[in-house]
Each structure stands twice: as C-alpha cells, then as structure tokens.
Amino acid sequence: QVQLVESGGGSVQAGGSLKLSCTAPRNTYIKNCMGWFRQTAGKDREGVAAIYTEDGSTYVSHSLRGRFAISQDTAMYYCAATSAIRCRDFSRYNYWGQGTQVTVSS
C-alpha cells in the first residue's frame, strides 16, 4: 500500500500558480510512475502530468501544454502512483492521495 499526501493548495489570483507537492512516508518506493490529476466541479477527474520515476522523464497532458503551470485552474488536485510502465496511461493509477484544493480568484 502506498500512502500519498498532497500539500500546497490554497487560493491564488488569476494568472498566478501554486506549488503543489506530493509526499510519501520515508522508505516508500514508488515504482515507475507518479502523476497529478485534477477534478473540477461537474467533471470527471483527468490526468494532467506524470513522471517516470526510473529516469525522471515527464509527460504533460495535451490540454495543458503551453500553460505556465498545471495548477492555474480551480480544481481539486490529486497525486497518484502506479507500477504500470506507461505513465501517460492515466487509467492505470491505483494509489491516491486525498487531494488538495486550488481556488483561483479573478
């Protein structure tokens, strides 16, 4: 069982961003992939970014490429992990944190 804890959420002005962090207990070994997901009101949770822990390679969802940061939108952001090899296959993530809320104000 992998326990993940997100932090760093809060309120931010439009155009700004927050630094979100995902931590696991010491001696936790995350094999292969860690990812960030977000869920906005009335929508399904979507994968936004992932990192392959074995070599540090990263992936950002097509919908967010070109953005300054993935946390620029109001949403609940979740950290997740999977031992699957293909990190961009967001359906394979099976370890989840509780989420951290980001609220963007205009």
C-alpha positions in Angstrom: 0.0 0.0 0.0 1.4 3.4 -1.0 0.3 6.4 1.0 0.4 9.8 -0.7 -0.2 13.2 0.8 -0.7 16.3 -1.3 0.0 19.8 0.0 0.4 23.3 -1.3 -3.2 24.1 -2.3 -5.0 27.3 -1.4 -6.2 30.4 -3.0 -4.3 32.3 -5.8 -5.0 35.2 -8.0 -5.8 34.6 -11.7 -2.6 34.3 -13.7 -0.8 33.0 -10.7 0.0 29.5 -9.6 0.8 27.5 -6.5 3.5 24.9 -5.9 1.9 21.6 -5.2 3.8 18.8 -3.5 3.2 15.1 -3.1 4.9 13.2 -0.4 5.1 9.6 0.8 6.4 8.1 4.0 10.1 7.5 4.3 11.3 4.3 2.7 8.3 4.2 0.3 9.4 3.0 -3.1 7.4 4.4 -6.0 7.9 2.1 -8.9 7.6 3.6 -12.3 5.0 6.4 -12.3 3.7 9.3 -10.3 1.1 11.6 -11.7 -1.1 14.6 -11.0 -4.8 14.7 -11.7 -7.4 17.3 -11.2 -11.1 17.4 -10.9 -13.3 20.5 -11.4 -16.9 20.8 -10.4 -19.2 18.6 -12.5 -16.4 17.0 -14.4 -14.5 13.7 -14.3 -11.1 13.6 -12.8 -8.4 14.0 -15.5 -4.7 13.2 -15.6 -2.6 16.3 -16.2 1.0 15.3 -15.7 3.2 12.4 -14.9 6.8 11.5 -14.2 8.6 8.2 -14.8 10.5 7.7 -11.5 13.1 5.5 -13.0 14.6 8.2 -15.2 12.8 11.4 -14.4 11.1 11.8 -17.8 7.9 13.7 -17.7 4.6 14.0 -19.6 2.1 16.8 -19.7 -1.4 16.3 -20.9 -2.1 17.9 -24.4 -4.8 20.1 -22.9 -2.3 21.8 -20.6 0.8 22.1 -22.9 1.9 25.7 -23.2 0.5 26.6 -19.8 2.8 28.1 -17.3 1.7 25.7 -14.6 -0.8 22.9 -14.3 -2.3 24.4 -11.1 -3.7 27.6 -12.7 -7.3 26.4 -12.6 -9.7 26.0 -9.8 -9.9 22.3 -9.0 -9.1 19.6 -6.6 -5.6 18.3 -7.4 -4.7 14.7 -6.7 -1.3 12.9 -6.6 -1.3 9.3 -7.7 1.1 6.5 -8.4 1.2 3.3 -10.4 3.6 0.5 -11.1 2.5 0.5 -14.8 5.2 1.4 -17.2 3.3 3.7 -19.5 2.9 6.8 -17.2 0.6 8.7 -19.6 -2.0 5.9 -19.3 -3.9 7.7 -16.6 -6.4 4.9 -16.2 -3.7 2.7 -14.6 -3.1 4.8 -11.5 -4.2 2.9 -8.4 -2.7 4.7 -5.4 -4.2 8.1 -4.5 -3.8 10.9 -2.1 -6.8 12.8 -0.6 -6.3 15.8 -2.8 -5.6 19.5 -2.3 -7.9 22.2 -3.3 -6.7 25.1 -5.5 -9.1 28.1 -5.9 -8.3 30.8 -8.4 -9.9 34.2 -8.0 -10.2 36.9 -10.5 
